[in-house]
């Protein structure tokens, strides 16, 4: 009997990730609408493309900031006074 229980647990542990990964996909599709799957995939694609565009803009902005900081020369040191009359 203990062997049967352990085999059942192994089978359940192997099947659980498959069941969990399939649940969100099934939840997004409306059974009465034949185009529901296409509409769902289209909206997910649109969302991903907007996220990618936003990420691209952020990366471009950060790269431009880094470039401008790396090409800005350091401030020149203060001139050193040379001989002559100081304080007059």
Order of alpha helices (4+ residues) and beta strands (2+ residues): alpha-alpha
